[in-house]
Amino acid sequence: MCWGYNSNGQLGYGSTIDSNFPLVAVSLSLGRTATAIALGSQYSCAILDDGSIECWGNNGNGQLGDGTTTGSTTPVAVNLPAGRTATALAVSKTHSCALLDNDAVSCWGSGNFGQLGNGQTFDYANPTYSSIVNVKPIMITSGEDSTCVLLDNGTAMCWGYNNYGQLGDGTTNSQLSPVLIDFSFDFVTVESSFSSHTCGLTSDGSAMCWGYNFNGQLGDGTNTNSNTPVAVSLPTGRTATALALGVYHSCAILDDGSIQCWGSNTYGRLGDGTTTVSNTPVAVSLPAGRTATDLALGGYHSCAILDDGSTMCWGYNGNGRLGDGTTTDSNTPVAVSLPAGRTATDLALGRHYS
């Protein structure tokens, strides 16, 4: 189910009317259910229970992957390579990528900065293979114009736009094919932002970030960009178990189930009851006794699934993206109006700038 801004039909129920609460279910193919979702800028995608992918919304650069550049207010099938199914999915501003069942990486949509990883700078309305060979990717994430994969040996590779060092390879040179980032870390997850920074979670629970840092979104107590990973200043004695990145802010779930956020705080997207920017983590004001199990960040808002299956969001509420039935911003978490008797199991936020 989807809610919020719907200018291009990204809510997937056949309309372009905004909704400030979950209105109706996305019109997936008859008999199919979703196993994973991912949201970009004005479009959305889901992996279905048969390993196929369906996308809906804006398609100006072929990011729906159906061989056209025609938008759709209901899901259309992505033209995955013959005989292949998807195991993971990442979407961004105007490009999409998937891990396939044969350990290949396939991307489609905008390729102007090499973000498709196929050595080209052209748009592709059908999935194209990225040039990753002799490695096993286990996770994929897409930034505004870049893409990264986590490999099964704890290293990571990135490609695409690199103006602020968001690829983490020690340069600011864009890459048309995958390059290794600093491989001295044993990463267990890697996340890309919709702007120009990237973060990774290591096996010891440390959080490392790199790239653009004007708003303190690297969390190291500075506002200095870095083209190699720097450590996030997590609270003493705490480790991170999950990460999520917005446009100019970042958040982590800690080992005690609390959430800490850092970076830009316009509209209260850090959830600490203020609108004060912070280049070190601050605590999100979750309800007493509740802990977080999942986390997702949008452009100017943040959401979490809690241990009781409820969903709470905070920050910008234009077009009703907090899902509480209003369009009022909130600098502390508010409850999403899920259908009666339903709880959430997965969460994804669109990362549009406005």
N, C-alpha and C positions, 0 to 999 in steps of 0.2 A: 504494500500500500504506500502511496506517495501523497505529499502535500506541499503547499507553498507556491512558488513562482511557476507559471505554466505557459509562457509566451509562445513556446515552440512545441507544445504538447508533451513536454518532458515528464508529466505526471502519468501519461500512458493510458488514459481512460477515454480517448477519442474526442477530447475537447482542448481548448486553449484557455479555459477559464481557471484563474487562480483558486486555490482552496486553502483556508487557514486551519484545517484539520483533516485527518485521513477520511476521504469521502467515499470512494469506491475502489475496488481492487483493480490493479493493472490488468489489461485485457491480454493475458498470456494465451498462447495456443491452447486449443481445447484439449483437456486431459493432462496438460503439463503443469508442473510446479517448479518453483525457483529454489535453487540451492545456494546462490550467491548473487549479490547485487553490487553495482558500482555506478557512481554518478559523476558526470562531467559538467561542462558549462552548457546548460540548456539541452542536455540529452542524458539518457539513462540506458543501462544495459543490465542483463541478468543471465547467469548460467542456469539452464533448466535441468531437470532431473535425468534427461537422456544425454547430457553433455553438450547439447547445442547451445547457442547464444542468440538471444533476441535483444534488439535495441530499439529505442524510440526517441523522438524529439528532433532537434536540429541536425541537419545532415549536409551543411554547406561544403564540407571538405571530405565527404565520404565516410564520416566517422561512425555511421550506422553499419557499414560493412556489407551492404546488400547490393553493391555494384552500381548504385546510383548516388546522386547528390540531392535527392528529393526527401524532404523531411516527412515525418510520420507521427501522428498523434496516438497511434497504437503500435505495439511491437512488430518489428519485421525481423526475419531470420538473417543472421550473419552468414555469409558464404564461406564457412571454414573450408580448408583444404579437404578434398575427397577422403572419406573414411576416418577423418580425425574428429576428436571431441576435445572440449576445453576442461581444464582442471583448475584454472585460476584466471582472474580477469582484472584489468586495470584500465580506467578511462580518465581523460583529462580535458583540456580546453577543446581541442578539435582532433585528437587522435586516441585510438584505442589499441590495447594489446591483450593477448591471452597466452597462457601456457597451455600447450597441447599434450595429449596423452602419450605422445612419442618424445616428450621432453624438448620439443622445439618451441621457439617463441615466434608468434605471428602477430603483426601489427597492421593497422589500416587507418586511413584518414589523412590528416595533414602531415607532410614530411619535409616542410621547408627548412628545418634546422637539423635534419637527420634523425628526428625522434622515432622514426620507424625502424632504425637500426639495420637497414638493408644496403647501406652505402650510397643511397640516393637522396635527393632533395625534392622529390616529386610527391604529390598527393596520390593515394591509392584508395579507390572506393571498394576494393576487395582486399581481403587479408593477404599480406605478403610476408615471406619468411625473413626474420632477422638473422644476421650473420653470426650466430653463436654456435660454435661447434666444439665437440669433445668435452663439454661440461654439462652438468645437470642443474638447471634452474629449479628452485622450489618455491619461489615467491616473486611476484612482479608488481611494480608500482610506477605510476606515470605522474610527472610534474607537468607544468604548463606546456613546455616544449622539450621535455626530456623524459627518459625512461630508465629504470634501473631494475636489475634482477638480483635476488639473493641466490647464491649457489650452495650446493649441498656440502661444501667444504668450509662454509663460514665466511667466504669472501663474497664480494659483490662486484657487478659490472654495471656501468652506466653509459648512456649515449645521448646525443642531441645537443641542445643549447647549453652553453656553459659560461655565460657572461659574468656571473658572480662566483664561479667555482663550484656550482651545485653538483657537478659530476664527481667532485672529490678526488680528482686525479692529480692535484697539485698544479693545475694550469687553469686558464680561463679560455681555452681553445675549444670550440664546439667540435663534436665528434660524430661522424656519420656511421660509425660502427662501434660496437661495445669496447670499452676500456676498463681495466681494473682500477678500482679506487684503492686507497691505502689498505693494504692487506695484512697489517699488523693486528687487526681486530678480528675477533671471532663473532661475527654478526649472527643473530638469530632472527632478526627482522629488519627490513629497510623500508622507509616511507618517504615519498616525495611530496612536496607542497605544490600548490597551484601557482605559486610565484616562482621563487628561485632559491629555495633551500631544501635540504635533504637531511634526514636523520636516520640513525640506526640504533637498534637495541642489541647489546652484546650479551654473551653467555653468562657474564657475571652480574647482569642487571644494570650495567651502566648505560646511559644514553649519550650518543655522540651525534653532533650535528655539523653541517658544513654548508657554505654558500652565502646567500644574502643575509645581512644581519642589521639592517638599518633600524628595525623596531625591536631588536633584542631577541629575535625568534630563534637564535641558536642557543640561548639560555645559559651562556657561559659568563654572564656578568658584564659583557662588553657590547658595543654596537659596531664591532669590526668584522667585516666580511672575512671568510676563511675558505680557501680552496682545498683544505684537508680537514678531517674530522677534529672537532674540539669537544671537550666533555661538558655536558649540561650539569649545572650546579644543583643536583638533587638534594633534598633534605638529608642531613647527617643520619646515617644508619638505615636509610631507605634505598630500595632498588626499584627499577621500573619493570613492569610485566607487559606493557603494551604502549604503543605510540600512535598518535594521529596528528596530521599537519593540516593547517588551513592556508590562507593566502599569506598573512603576515603574523600568524601565531601558531604555537605548538602546544600539545598537551600529552601527558602520560598518565596511565594508571599505575599506581605504586603497589608494592607487595602487600600492603595492608588494605587494598581496595579503595583508597582515596585517589583523587585526581589532582594533579598539579598542572598549571598552564603558565605559559610565558610568551612575551612578545607584545604585539599591538593589542590594545584593550578598548578600541572604539566600539561603542554600543554595548560594552560589558561582556565581550566574548571570552574573557578569561574566567568569568563566573565567580569572582571573589567579592562581589558586592560593590565594586568600584569601576571606574573607567580609566584607571591609571595604568599606563604602559609599564611593563616590567621585563628587564633583561635577565631575570632569574625566576625560577618557578614560584608561583603563589597557589594557595589551596583553593579549590573550587568548593563552594558552600553547598555540599550535598545534604539532604535531610538527615537528621540524627538517626544513627543506627543503620543507615543504608551504605552499601558499597557498590562500586562499579564493576561490571563484567565486560562491557564493550564500549567503544568510544569512536566517534567520528567528528570531523571538523569540516565546516563549510567556509565560504569566503569570509563572512563576518559573524558566524554563529557556530555553536558547538552543541553536541548532543551525546548522551550516554544511556546505555541500558543498565539498569540497576539489578541487584541480586534478587529482587522480587519480580523481575520481568517487566517492570514499568520502564518508561522512557522519559527522560527529562532533557530539555534544551535551554540554552541561554544565549544572549547576544542580540543580534539584529533580527527583527521580526517583520520586516517588510514582506508583503505578499503572504504573510501567515506562515513563514517557514519554521517557527517554533512549534507549530502544531497544537497550540493550546486554545484555539478558537478565537484568538485576538490578533491584532497587528501591532501590539505594544512591545517595545524592546524590553529586555530584562537582563540585569547584570548579575542575577542569581538564577539557578535552575528552576524552570517551571515544568509541570507535567504535560506531556503530550496526550491528547484526547484519543487514545486508542479505542477501537471498537469494544463494546462491553464484553467482558469475559476473555479478552484476548491479551496475550503478552508478546513481547518482541524477542526474537532470537538473533536477528542480524540488523545492521544499521549502516546506511551510507548517506552522505550529504553531498548535494551539488555544490560546486565551488565557483559560482558566478560572482563577479566583482561587485554587482549591485543588486 
